[in-house]
Structures are given as structure tokens and as C-alpha cells.
Amino acid sequence: MTRQTEQLSDLFLARVSELLEQYLGRFPEERRHLSILIEQLLHNDRRLCDRKNMRGHLTASGLLLDRNCESVLLIYHNFLQCWLQPGGHLEPEEMPAQGALREFSEETGIEALELHPWHTGSLIPIDVDTHHIPVSEKKGEGEHYHHDFQYLLELRDCHSNSPIDGSQLPKLNLAIDEISKYRWVPIDELLGGDFDGRLKRSLSKVKRLIKQI
């Protein structure tokens, strides 16, 4: 059982603060919309992994890319009623990259995941976002904010150790209480379609930065 009320250590908060500053060093234009998270870290909010912290708490998510980095796997979120990347809440003291891998596996049943080579040498996320979560009477939660650290993922063929394409994806074992369906979405379709604005920002970065690998 997750110990949601556990008080976080100074070391963990310092590591998250450093990670965020590294991210903002690369994407300085995003500092303004992350002001709530910055303030919580500045004041050493030891309940940043507590789901009952209505000021805001940490989550992590993963964007699974196909072999050619042309499509991304999305799931349909039943509560929010929109197409999103798999993700969820961090465990106490769990760093975001590990949380993104764990949550993706828990929500889809896919286990042979790893971080995309874009993250080699650094665990800076591709995107960090603070977004509003509405009231959930079912969960007994008021409105609050999620501070989501998003990572690029890939699935490798265990025989050739090379990334796979969408047609080779194993059958997903979805967490059906939260997710009802999934699909591969071409990045160009996502950027031009009726999808979440945060997703569009992340995938715009993918198209621009993936060429640097």
C-alpha cells in the first residue's frame, strides 16, 4: 500500500528541485507556468507525493514512441474523458523517471520498457506541466493540481535489442477501471487535431529535439 502521508526527505526534495532547475535551464520560457511547483519546492513541501495535498502533488507519465518516432501510444482516460499518455502518482521518494516507467507498465501491462535515448546522460524530462484536476466524488478528492514530469519511452525487441514499431506491440492489459481503449496516433495528426494542449507542446519538442540524437 502506498504511504501517501509519508513526510518526504530533504534529499528527495533537493533532487527534485535540482531536476526541475535542470529542466528550466533547457526550457526557461516555461518557468512561469510552473510557479506553484517552484513555490512548493522552495518551501520544502514534504507532502508533494501525498494525494491529499490539494495544493499540488507529483505525478509522472510516459510517451511511448514507435521505432521511427512518428507515432505515440495514447490511452483514453475514463474520468477525464480524453486521449492522454499513461501516467500516475509518484510513490514517496520515487524519482519521476522511475515513476513514469512504473505507471506506464501498471496502466498498460507493458513491461519491456526503457527510457528513450534522448534521455541518455540526463534524466531531464521532455516536459513538466502543472494542470488542474477536477473534483472526484468517487475518489473523495477535491480539485487540485498535478505536477507531471513526462518522459519519452521505447519498447525494445528482446531478440534484436532494437526498438519496435506499432505493429509489433504486444496485447495490452489495460487498467479498465481507469482506461477504456488505446491507439497509436501519428504525431502530425496529434499536432493538427483536437488533442490536449500539453500533448501538443510535448510532441512539438519531440519533432524538434529528436533530430539531435
C-alpha positions as CSV (number, residue, x, y, z in Angstrom):
1,M,0.0,0.0,0.0
2,T,1.3,3.5,-0.9
3,R,2.2,5.5,2.2
4,Q,0.6,8.7,0.9
5,T,1.1,10.6,4.1
6,E,4.8,9.9,4.5
7,Q,6.9,13.0,5.0
8,L,9.5,13.4,2.2
9,S,13.2,13.7,3.0
10,D,15.4,16.7,2.4
11,L,17.4,14.6,-0.1
12,F,14.4,13.8,-2.2
13,L,13.2,17.3,-2.3
14,A,16.6,18.6,-3.2
15,R,16.9,16.0,-6.0
16,V,13.5,17.0,-7.5
17,S,14.4,20.7,-7.2
18,E,17.7,20.1,-9.0
19,L,15.9,18.1,-11.7
20,L,13.4,20.9,-12.2
21,E,16.1,23.6,-12.4
22,Q,18.0,21.5,-15.0
23,Y,14.8,21.3,-17.0
24,L,14.2,25.0,-16.7
25,G,17.8,25.6,-17.8
26,R,16.8,23.9,-21.1
27,F,13.3,25.3,-21.3
28,P,13.5,28.7,-19.5
29,E,10.3,30.0,-21.1
30,E,8.3,27.5,-19.1
31,R,9.2,28.8,-15.6
32,R,6.1,31.0,-15.4
33,H,3.5,28.2,-15.7
34,L,5.4,26.1,-13.1
35,S,5.2,28.7,-10.4
36,I,3.1,26.6,-8.0
37,L,5.5,23.7,-8.1
38,I,8.5,26.0,-7.7
39,E,6.9,27.6,-4.6
40,Q,6.1,24.2,-3.1
41,L,9.7,23.1,-3.5
42,L,11.1,26.5,-2.3
43,H,9.1,25.9,1.0
44,N,10.1,22.2,1.2
45,D,6.6,20.9,1.0
46,R,7.1,17.4,2.5
47,R,3.7,16.3,1.2
48,L,4.5,16.6,-2.5
49,C,3.8,12.9,-3.0
50,D,0.6,13.0,-0.9
51,R,-2.6,12.6,-3.0
52,K,-4.5,14.5,-0.3
53,N,-2.2,17.5,-0.8
54,M,-4.7,19.8,-2.6
55,R,-2.1,22.4,-3.2
56,G,-0.5,20.1,-5.7
57,H,1.4,16.8,-5.8
58,L,3.8,14.9,-8.1
59,T,2.9,12.6,-11.0
60,A,4.9,11.1,-13.9
61,S,3.9,10.0,-17.3
62,G,5.4,8.4,-20.4
63,L,5.2,8.9,-24.1
64,L,5.8,5.6,-25.9
65,L,7.3,6.3,-29.4
66,D,7.4,3.9,-32.3
67,R,10.6,2.9,-34.0
68,N,10.7,5.8,-36.3
69,C,9.5,8.4,-33.8
70,E,6.4,9.1,-36.0
71,S,3.6,7.9,-33.7
72,V,2.8,7.8,-30.0
73,L,0.7,5.4,-27.9
74,L,-2.3,7.1,-26.2
75,I,-4.9,5.8,-23.8
76,Y,-8.5,7.0,-23.3
77,H,-8.8,8.3,-19.7
78,N,-12.3,7.4,-18.5
79,F,-12.5,10.1,-15.7
80,L,-11.1,13.0,-17.8
81,Q,-12.7,11.7,-21.0
82,C,-9.8,12.5,-23.3
83,W,-6.8,10.8,-25.0
84,L,-3.7,11.1,-22.9
85,Q,-0.4,9.4,-22.3
86,P,-0.3,6.7,-19.5
87,G,0.9,8.0,-16.1
88,G,0.0,8.4,-12.5
89,H,1.1,9.4,-8.9
90,L,4.6,9.0,-7.6
91,E,5.3,6.8,-4.6
92,P,7.1,8.6,-1.7
93,E,10.8,9.2,-2.5
94,E,10.3,7.8,-6.1
95,M,12.1,9.8,-8.8
96,P,10.0,10.8,-11.8
97,A,11.8,8.8,-14.4
98,Q,11.2,5.6,-12.4
99,G,7.7,6.6,-11.7
100,A,7.0,7.1,-15.4
101,L,8.2,3.6,-16.3
102,R,6.3,2.0,-13.4
103,E,3.0,3.8,-14.1
104,F,3.1,3.1,-17.8
105,S,3.5,-0.6,-17.1
106,E,0.8,-0.6,-14.5
107,E,-1.7,1.1,-16.7
108,T,-1.0,-0.9,-19.9
109,G,0.6,-4.2,-18.8
110,I,3.7,-3.5,-21.0
111,E,6.9,-4.3,-19.1
112,A,9.8,-4.3,-21.5
113,L,10.1,-0.5,-21.4
114,E,13.1,1.8,-21.2
115,L,13.8,5.5,-21.5
116,H,14.3,6.8,-25.0
117,P,17.9,7.6,-25.9
118,W,17.1,11.3,-25.8
119,H,17.4,10.9,-22.0
120,T,20.9,9.3,-22.2
121,G,23.2,11.0,-19.8
122,S,20.5,13.0,-18.2
123,L,17.1,12.3,-16.5
124,I,15.7,15.7,-17.5
125,P,12.1,15.1,-18.6
126,I,10.9,16.1,-22.1
127,D,8.1,18.2,-20.4
128,V,6.9,19.3,-17.0
129,D,3.4,20.5,-16.6
130,T,1.1,21.8,-13.8
131,H,-2.5,21.1,-14.7
132,H,-5.9,21.3,-12.9
133,I,-7.7,18.2,-11.8
134,P,-11.4,18.5,-11.2
135,V,-13.3,17.2,-8.1
136,S,-13.8,13.4,-8.0
137,E,-16.6,12.4,-5.6
138,K,-15.8,8.7,-6.4
139,K,-12.3,9.1,-5.1
140,G,-13.2,11.6,-2.4
141,E,-10.9,14.2,-3.8
142,G,-11.4,17.9,-4.2
143,E,-10.0,19.9,-7.1
144,H,-6.2,20.1,-7.1
145,Y,-3.1,20.3,-9.2
146,H,-0.8,17.6,-10.7
147,H,2.8,18.5,-11.3
148,D,3.6,16.0,-14.1
149,F,7.1,15.0,-15.2
150,Q,6.9,13.4,-18.7
151,Y,9.5,11.1,-20.2
152,L,10.0,9.6,-23.7
153,L,9.9,5.8,-23.7
154,E,10.5,3.0,-26.2
155,L,9.9,-0.7,-26.3
156,R,12.7,-2.9,-27.5
157,D,12.6,-6.3,-29.1
158,C,14.2,-8.7,-26.7
159,H,15.9,-10.7,-29.5
160,S,17.4,-7.9,-31.6
161,N,17.7,-5.2,-28.9
162,S,16.2,-2.7,-31.4
163,P,13.1,-0.5,-31.0
164,I,9.9,-1.9,-32.3
165,D,7.2,-0.3,-34.4
166,G,3.5,-0.1,-33.6
167,S,2.5,-3.4,-35.4
168,Q,4.7,-5.4,-33.0
169,L,3.2,-4.0,-29.8
170,P,2.0,-6.9,-27.5
171,K,-1.6,-7.1,-26.4
172,L,-2.2,-4.6,-23.8
173,N,-3.6,-5.5,-20.4
174,L,-5.4,-2.2,-19.6
175,A,-6.4,-1.0,-16.1
176,I,-10.0,-0.9,-17.2
177,D,-11.3,0.9,-14.2
178,E,-9.4,4.0,-15.5
179,I,-8.7,3.3,-19.2
180,S,-11.2,2.0,-21.8
181,K,-9.1,1.9,-25.1
182,Y,-5.8,2.8,-26.7
183,R,-4.4,3.7,-30.1
184,W,-1.3,4.7,-31.9
185,V,-1.6,8.3,-33.0
186,P,0.7,9.8,-35.7
187,I,2.5,12.8,-34.3
188,D,1.5,15.0,-37.2
189,E,-2.2,14.0,-36.7
190,L,-1.9,14.8,-33.0
191,L,-0.3,18.2,-33.6
192,G,-3.1,19.2,-36.0
193,G,-6.1,17.6,-34.3
194,D,-8.3,18.1,-31.3
195,F,-6.0,16.8,-28.6
196,D,-4.7,18.1,-25.2
197,G,-2.5,21.2,-25.5
198,R,0.1,19.8,-23.2
199,L,0.5,16.8,-25.5
200,K,0.9,19.1,-28.5
201,R,3.7,21.0,-26.7
202,S,5.5,17.8,-25.8
203,L,5.3,16.3,-29.3
204,S,6.4,19.6,-30.8
205,K,9.5,19.2,-28.7
206,V,9.9,15.6,-29.9
207,K,9.8,16.7,-33.5
208,R,12.4,19.4,-32.9
209,L,14.8,17.7,-30.5
210,I,14.8,14.1,-31.6
211,K,16.9,15.1,-34.6
212,Q,19.7,15.9,-32.1
213,I,20.2,12.2,-31.1
